[in-house]
């Protein structure tokens, strides 16, 4: 059997929608767990939409129009650490978590198109960051995400899940994050500093303004 088409995938799902075009909320699954941010009684899914005609272009799909066409700005407020091949930005536009840091290679690629040398270094960088994030007093666990539906250039999100706040465990962490009050930027900087230092120690490079305020 060949891998199925998206039309077949969609049709199988669409067969389960009710008269209002919605799938039922899976109360026996994660929506019913204690880590889910919303109460099931007041919840309904949005009407299911069919596949679009094409995948939309993402920001920086063309390398010439991507941020990586310009050198790293060492004065950038969001820059936490960088070296000759990688950079880490802090989420200064707002974070409800103790730390949210974006790791990107400076060479233009996505996860599926990484040059072998970039792929080889990625694991070690993620390990350094996760260890330093889990060393923060307000963090219980480091989480790692790769989405890439908005920007074409590879960016991995490392998040610090607040320590002992067990409701915030698992994949709903980002949904919680959107609803949490913002962490002050000076607190984000002091949490980012040990992570930037660990990166500089293990991978060279420089600590940026976001970890120095
Ligand atoms: Zn790029």
Boltz pocket constraint, residues with backbone or C-beta under 6 A from the ligand:
constraints:
  - pocket:
      binder: B
      contacts: [[A, 60], [A, 63], [A, 66], [A, 67], [A, 68], [A, 69], [A, 106], [A, 107], [A, 108], [A, 109], [A, 153]]
      max_distance: 6.0
